[in-house]
Amino acid sequence: MPIGRTIVSATLAFVLVACGGGGSSSSAPVTAAAPTPTPSPTSTTGASCTVAEQIDFADAVLDEWYLFPDLLDTTVDPDDFTNVQDFLNARVAPARAQQRDAGFTFATSIAEENALIASGSTAGFGIRLAYDTDNDRVFILEAFENGNGFAAGLDRGSELLAIGTSAGSLQLVSDLMAAGGASAVIDALGPSTAGLERTLRFTEPGGNVVETSVVKSDFELDAISDRYGALVLNDGGKRVGYLNLRTFIVNTSDQELVDAFAEFSNQGIDEIILDFRYNGGGLVRIGELLGDLLRGPNTGNVFSRTELRPSKADENETRFFEATARLVDPQSGDLGDPVTLPSISPTKIALIGTSSTASASELVTNSMIPYVAMDSIALIGSNTSGKPVGQFGFDLERCDLRVRAVTFQTVNADGNGEYFNGLADVIPNTCRAEDDFANPLGDPNEASIATALDFLAGRSCTSISGGGLTTQSASRRRILQPSRPNAVQQENPGVF
């Protein structure tokens, strides 16, 4: 059985999960015989889980599967490390120095990531945060409808003013930033633990100041917002499809995508804005499905090719545009019977991206380049992350350890996939634009969306240059992200 696009499990729990984003799988689990790494990590059921065992396991994974074997540091001594992530960082340092692995190989929790993949489940306030490096301010870029933060009044355009464990212990965000930078704000927000409570002072999008207690809870992250995820915009009488896909990681988002494109097809949409500005990637399977929904007359043509290291070349795979797909049953988590997919025939595509746009988001865009006229596809906003590689997940179940190792690269039908410096290097057209959080996502007046509409209408724009930062204000703004992000933050930068 090919392993490139399935989850493979065995007694040793050496699991392969194809990931086109910050990390993850392509389908519901498929049980099969799993290959054993060389040397085989030892595993004794019921025995304690030691750091040394975890590092040995990670070492074996890299030696057998890492995409760039010549860029592994073979002088690293496992005995010098007390945690898996530091060991991984040291071994892949040569690849990182060549911008081939910018934090893409990492250790995470099996349980946390599986919960995220199954339904988007995570614990937090349900908000996405960014900070201004010059003015020591923190803003809400997005609020998820199922989170307690949104219910408390936090939304895109809010500013976080103070954080405390109670009303009497509030600390100004500006003071936290001045004293300890972004990490001090992250520490004040506390761990991603359901039931953890914080008192927050913030402005609502309209400017009203609110002070209230907000409890972190388990919530399901909808990949497509009910408010602005899939819209038909009116641009001077012309209908333009708008898709804001937050993440590719949620396995059950396939039906939402199918429903959105059924509506686009019914309305005769042939120009589309793909808003991936915060989309860090996720499931290759969802990326391929999105390609199918954009296929138009290209059924049977090459969507992408997956290429592993030479010793694993028998696992290489070519993916074609398909007219049918098996969607996930949200109750059982299993793939159902094949269904016929709607599609549109895009004559123009505008991708809204930022430095947080990565992996599966870039894969879909790169795969569409051969099928759209050169003057009819553009990157809007700023340059993307630059991740044409993906990971399999390798599991040591008893330790709740999943090692996400870079194992494959994807190329499009023309064989192009060298966008390690971001899509601005390979996409035919680019237009600079601000991530204008003063306006809601989905609003035609929001700066990036307005610029995308300008491109689609043939109006002029200023190209992205020099690494893709858009304006002085944008260059000061950074996603608030821990140095050791949890499973949801790997795929969804800035989520708390």
Beta strands, then each sheet from edge to edge (+ up, - down):
strand 1: 106-109
strand 2: 121-124
strand 3: 127-132
strand 4: 137-143
strand 5: 159-164
strand 6: 171-172
strand 7: 197-203
strand 8: 209-215
strand 9: 217-220
strand 10: 230-235
strand 11: 238-244
strand 12: 271-275
strand 13: 302-308
strand 14: 317-320
strand 15: 324-328
strand 16: 335-340
strand 17: 348-353
strand 18: 377-381
strand 19: 389-396
strand 20: 401-411
strand 21: 429-432
strand 22: 477-479
sheet 1: 1+ 20- 13+ 14-
sheet 2: 1+ 20- 19+
sheet 3: 2+ 9-
sheet 4: 6+ 5- 4+ 3- 22+
sheet 5: 6+ 5- 7+ 8-
sheet 6: 10+ 11- 12- 17- 18- 21-
sheet 7: 15+ 16-
end
